[in-house]
Amino acid sequence: MMGKTHFAVGTATTLLLLHPQTVKSTLLCAGTAAICSCICDVDVSSSGSHKGMTKFCIGFGLVALILGVLDWRCEIGLRNYLMNNSSILRMLLGIVLLMGICLFGETQPHRTFLHSFFGIACICGAIAIFLPQAVPYAAVAMLTHVALDLLNMRKVQLFYPFQFGKCSLRLCPADSFPDKVLFWVGSGVLLIELAGYLIFFGKALIS
C-alpha cells in the first residue's frame, strides 16, 4: 500500500477502535497514529539513500510541530500532560532507542523486521519508556499497517527473524485501484471522526 493509504487508514482505525475521550488523549492518539501508521516503511530505503528514515524524521517533526502549535494556540495543556507523565531523561532515552530501532530496521529488507510482531514490540517498548500512554495507539496503528500490507503481492515476514510464516493474500498491488479506494475511504472516515471530535469538544467547552 502507498504511504498515504497507511496514514489515512491507520489513523482512522486507531481513533475508531480506541476512541479517546479527552482533547489531550485525542491529540496524542491522532499524532501517535499518524507517525506509527507509516513508521514500518522506514525500511524502504535502498542503496544507502536513507529515504525512509528521512521521511520518518520529517513526518515526526511535522506532527510534533502541529501538536505544539495546537497546544500553544488553544491552551490545551498537552505539554504539561506529557511532562507530568515522563521525565526529560526518560524521554531522551526512549527517543534515542526509537531512532536506533528505526535505523536498524532501515538496514533490513522491506517487509521484514519493521513489519513483524517482534519489530512492533520493539517500537512499542521504546515508546513505553518515555510515553507509555501512547503505546496502545502505536500498536494499533502499526498492526493496521501490517494488515494492509498483507493484501499486497509481496510477502510479509510476520515472525522475523524466523523465515516461517511469511504470507501475502495477493489481492492487490500497491497503488492499484483497491489501494486508492482504501485511501479515500480511510480519508473520509478520518475526516468524519475529526469533525465529530471538534463538535463534541466544542459543545463541552461551550457548556
C-alpha positions in Angstrom: 0.0 0.0 0.0 1.0 3.6 -0.6 2.1 5.7 2.4 -0.9 8.0 2.1 -3.2 4.9 2.4 -1.3 3.7 5.5 -1.6 7.2 7.1 -5.3 7.6 6.4 -6.5 4.1 7.2 -4.1 3.7 10.2 -5.0 6.9 11.9 -8.8 6.5 11.2 -8.7 2.9 12.6 -6.8 3.8 15.7 -9.2 6.7 16.5 -12.2 4.4 15.8 -11.0 1.4 17.9 -9.5 3.2 20.9 -11.9 6.2 20.9 -10.0 8.7 23.2 -12.3 10.7 25.5 -10.4 13.9 26.1 -8.8 16.6 24.0 -5.3 15.7 25.2 -5.7 12.0 24.6 -7.3 12.6 21.2 -4.3 14.7 20.0 -1.9 12.1 21.4 -3.8 9.3 19.7 -4.0 11.1 16.3 -0.4 12.2 16.5 0.9 8.8 17.5 -1.2 7.0 14.9 -0.1 9.4 12.2 3.6 8.6 12.9 3.3 4.9 13.7 1.0 4.1 10.8 3.9 4.9 8.5 6.9 4.1 10.7 7.0 0.5 9.4 8.1 1.7 5.9 11.3 3.2 7.2 12.8 0.0 5.6 12.0 1.3 2.0 15.5 2.8 1.9 17.9 1.4 -0.7 21.5 1.9 -1.8 22.3 3.9 1.3 19.9 6.7 0.4 18.2 6.7 3.9 15.0 7.8 2.1 12.7 6.0 4.6 14.5 7.4 7.7 14.5 10.9 6.2 10.7 10.7 5.6 10.1 9.4 9.1 12.1 12.3 10.7 10.3 14.9 8.6 7.0 13.3 9.5 7.9 13.1 13.2 8.9 16.8 13.2 5.8 17.9 11.4 3.5 16.1 13.7 5.4 17.4 16.8 5.2 21.0 15.3 1.4 20.7 14.6 0.7 19.4 18.1 2.9 22.1 19.6 1.1 24.9 17.7 -2.3 23.5 18.6 -1.3 23.2 22.3 0.0 26.8 22.3 -2.8 28.4 20.4 -5.6 26.5 22.1 -4.1 26.2 25.6 -4.8 22.5 25.8 -2.1 21.7 28.3 -0.7 18.8 26.2 2.9 19.7 27.0 2.3 19.7 30.8 0.3 16.5 30.4 3.3 14.8 28.7 5.9 16.2 31.1 3.9 15.1 34.1 3.8 11.6 32.7 7.5 11.4 31.8 10.9 12.8 32.8 13.3 14.5 30.4 15.8 11.7 30.9 13.3 9.0 30.1 12.1 11.0 27.1 15.6 11.4 25.7 16.4 7.7 26.3 13.2 6.5 24.7 13.6 8.7 21.6 17.2 7.7 21.1 16.2 4.0 21.4 13.3 4.5 19.0 15.7 6.1 16.5 18.2 3.3 16.9 15.5 0.7 16.2 14.4 2.6 13.1 18.0 2.9 11.9 18.4 -0.9 12.4 15.1 -1.5 10.6 16.2 0.7 7.7 19.1 -1.8 7.1 16.7 -4.7 6.8 14.8 -5.9 3.7 11.4 -4.3 3.1 8.5 -6.0 5.0 10.7 -7.9 7.4 11.8 -6.6 10.8 9.6 -3.5 11.0 6.6 -5.4 9.6 6.9 -8.2 12.2 5.4 -8.8 15.6 8.9 -8.6 17.0 9.6 -5.2 15.4 6.3 -3.8 16.6 7.1 -5.0 20.1 10.5 -3.2 19.9 8.9 0.0 18.8 6.2 -0.2 21.5 8.9 -0.9 24.1 10.9 2.2 23.2 7.7 4.3 23.2 6.8 2.8 26.6 10.0 4.3 28.1 9.0 7.9 27.5 5.3 7.9 26.7 3.6 4.7 28.0 0.1 6.2 27.4 0.8 6.2 23.7 1.7 2.5 23.4 -1.9 1.3 22.6 -2.2 3.9 19.8 1.2 2.9 18.4 0.4 -0.8 18.5 -3.0 -0.5 16.7 -1.5 1.9 14.0 1.4 -0.5 13.2 -0.8 -3.6 13.2 -3.1 -1.8 10.8 -0.1 -1.1 8.6 0.9 -4.7 8.5 -2.7 -5.9 7.9 -2.9 -3.6 4.9 0.4 -4.9 3.5 -0.8 -8.4 3.8 -3.2 -7.5 1.0 -0.3 -6.8 -1.4 1.6 -9.1 -3.7 4.9 -9.3 -1.7 5.1 -11.5 1.4 5.4 -10.1 4.9 7.8 -11.7 7.3 5.5 -11.6 10.4 7.7 -13.7 12.6 11.1 -12.1 11.9 13.9 -13.2 12.4 12.4 -16.6 11.6 11.7 -17.5 8.0 8.5 -19.4 8.5 5.1 -17.7 8.4 5.8 -15.3 5.5 2.4 -14.5 4.0 0.6 -12.4 1.4 -3.0 -12.5 0.4 -2.0 -11.3 -3.1 -5.3 -9.3 -3.5 -3.9 -6.1 -4.9 -0.6 -4.4 -5.8 0.4 -1.1 -4.3 -1.0 2.0 -6.0 -3.8 -0.1 -7.6 -7.5 0.7 -7.7 -8.3 -1.1 -4.4 -5.4 0.9 -2.8 -6.9 4.1 -4.0 -10.3 3.1 -2.7 -8.9 2.3 0.7 -7.2 5.7 0.8 -10.4 7.6 0.0 -12.5 5.5 2.4 -9.9 5.9 5.2 -9.6 9.7 4.5 -13.4 10.0 4.6 -13.7 8.2 7.9 -10.8 10.1 9.4 -12.4 13.5 8.4 -15.8 12.4 9.8 -14.1 11.3 13.1 -12.1 14.6 13.4 -15.3 16.6 12.7 -17.1 14.6 15.3 -14.4 15.3 17.9 -14.5 19.0 17.1 -18.2 19.2 17.6 -18.1 17.1 20.7 -15.3 19.0 22.4 -16.7 22.3 21.1 -20.0 21.6 22.8 -18.3 20.5 26.0 -16.3 23.8 26.1 -19.4 25.9 25.5 -21.4 24.1 28.2 
